């Protein structure tokens, strides 16, 4: 027969009393945990102490906190966080798109300015060409006027040449007449000389002197009439 260590009634009663106290504390902790709030507990985070053994407690999320994490404000906050993240990502994408659009606008503006400068260059060149064309037209008009003046001068010169030719022809005719008259005068003079020789009986050498020539002329005048 095995001997057992005798336990006094006082010790046993103390142990039973302590066990009852622990059970009552445990039940109180369980009750507090069951009725806890998401912001309650020793640390204000919805976690309450539950007995793990006689000497140790552990912090456990109360049912209200667990429910809040699924369907309550915490879940809503979590969903809001997710939405905020999505909004942030969308904002980042929108920002990138805006930057790309801004770059596109800058490129379009640069291209528009280049097109404007090119158009202005073409406009200036067109103005220069128009001025050159106007100058060419003026030069052509002046050349045409010069041609007309030259034509008029040529026609005038032609008329003058024709007049000069006509005058030359008239002068030639007059000279021919004078030559004929001179020839006739020469013949008359020779006839008078011969007559004088026959009348006065002088040889031609004597008649060639001025004195005899004058006498002969006077006699010829008397004979033939003045």
Residue, then its C-alpha position, 0 to 999 in steps of 0.5 A: x500500500x502506497x503512502x500519500x502525503x497528507x494534505x491539511x484541510x487548510x491548505x486544500x481549502x486555500x487551493x480550492x479558493x485560489x482556483x475559484x478566484x482564477x476561474x472567476x477572473x478567467x470568466x471575467x476576462x472572457x466576458x470582457x473579451x466577448x463584449x470588447x470593442x475595436x478600440x478597447x483593450x489595454x492597448x486600445x487596439x481591440x485586443x484583450x487578455x485571455x488566460x493561457x494558463x494560471x500564470x500567463x495571459x495572451x492578447x487576442x482580437x475581440x469578436x467586434x474587432x474581427x467583425x470590423x476587419x471583415x465588414x466594419x469600419x476597418x474593412x471600409x478603411x481598408x477598401x478606402x486604402x485600396x481605392x486610394x491606392x488605385x486613385x494614386x496609380x490612376x493619378x500617376x498614369x494621368x500625370x504621365x499622360x498629361x506630361x506626354x500630352x504636354x510634350x506633344x503640345x510643345x512639339x506641335x507648337x514647335x512644328x506650328x512655329x516652324x510652319x509659320x516661319x516657313x510661310x513667312x519666308x515664302x511670303x517674303x520670297x513671293x514679295x521679292x519675286x513680285x517686286x522683281x516681276x514688276x521691275x521686269x515689267x517696267x524694264x520691258x515697257x521701257x525697252x518697248x518704248x525704246x524700240x518704238x522710239x528707235x523705230x520712229x528715229x529709223x523711219x525719220x532717218x529713212x525719210x531724211x535719207x530719201x530726201x537727201x537722195x532726192x536732193x542729191x538727184x536734183x543736185x545731180x540734175x542741176x549739175x548736169x544742166x550747168x555742165x550742158x550750159x558750160x559746154x554750150x558756152x564753150x562751143x559759143x566761145x570757140x565759134x566767136x573766136x573762130x569768127x573773130x579770127x576770120x574777121x580781123x585776120x589774127x592767129x589763135x595765139x594772138x587772140x589768146x591774149x587778154x587785150x585781143x580777147x577783149x577787142x574780139x569780144x567787143x567786135x563779136x558783140x557788134x557783129x552778133x548783137x549783145 
